[in-house]
Amino acid sequence: MSTALPRQDEEKTLLLVCYTCKTIEEVPFLKERKNDQGQWDQSENPFLQRIVYPHDQKGCKGRLVDIDAFLWMSPKGRKAALEGIKKQLLEGSIGLDILGDFYDVKATFSSDAMTCYSQHNRPKGQCPDYKSSSKILKPDTAADRKEAGLDLKKMPKTYLCDFCPVKSYNMMKHNTEKGYYK
């Protein structure tokens, strides 16, 4: 589940909508830091992590929604918001799941990358095994590629590191060296 949402400066409330459990949970919204896109970053929100964790363990599908806190606190506003969300739950909105298992795979890679990131004590700069050979994600397609006459050495390389926060550090370093931040 994504933890960065478009933000305005008014007060917000986060709602975790779980399509699997058919639940809606309120999460306190934190305004501590913004990400590169100017959105309030909720990735280190301890309330969010605590509420999302049981859903992640069960492999639930859901989404994080922000709503104007003033609207959420008014009885009419809350009722209207809940009716809209419940309608989506009952009708089974597929959203971007039209691409099938892609999002499940991406979520698994992201989760694995965060585990690795935590094992390296959440580095603020470079990670000791960033894009090392042990972090290459290889599909089991070598035989198919050989049969198709494709060079195995030219196979695209994807690393677990591509799903890690350390990648943003490396991208900033690269862009700074290229002079893109002037």
C-alpha positions, 0 to 999 in steps of 0.5 A: 500500500502506498504511503505518500498521498497528494496533500494540501495544507488543510488538516487531513485524516487518513483512512485505510480501506481494506478490500479483503477484510471489507473494513475502513480504519481511521489513521492519524495524519502526520505532517512531519516531512514532505517527499520529493513531490511536495506530498506529506510523507506518511512512510514513517507514520507509526500509527499507519505502520501499526494499522497496516501491519496486520493487513500486510501479514494476511496479504490483503488488498486495499488503499490509503485514502486521505479526506479533509478532517473537517468533512470527516468530523461532520456527521453528514460528511462522514456519512457521505464518505462512508457511503461512497467507500462502501459502494466501492467495497460492495461493487468490487472496484478493481482500480489498477488491478486490471494489470493482474498480479503486477502490483502483488509482485511489486508489493512483494519486492518493495516489502523485501527491499524494506526488510533489507533496508532495515537490516542495514540499519536504514542508511541515510546515504549509501548502502554497503551492498547497493546493486551487488550481485546478491541483489539481482532479481532474475526471472527463470527465463534463461532457457527461453531466451537461449531458445529465442536466440537472445544474448543472456549477457544483454538480459535487463538487470533489475535489482531489489535495490530499485525498490529501496529508499536508498535508490533516491539517495543515489538518484540525487547523487547522480543528478547532482553530479550531472548538474541537474539541480541548478 
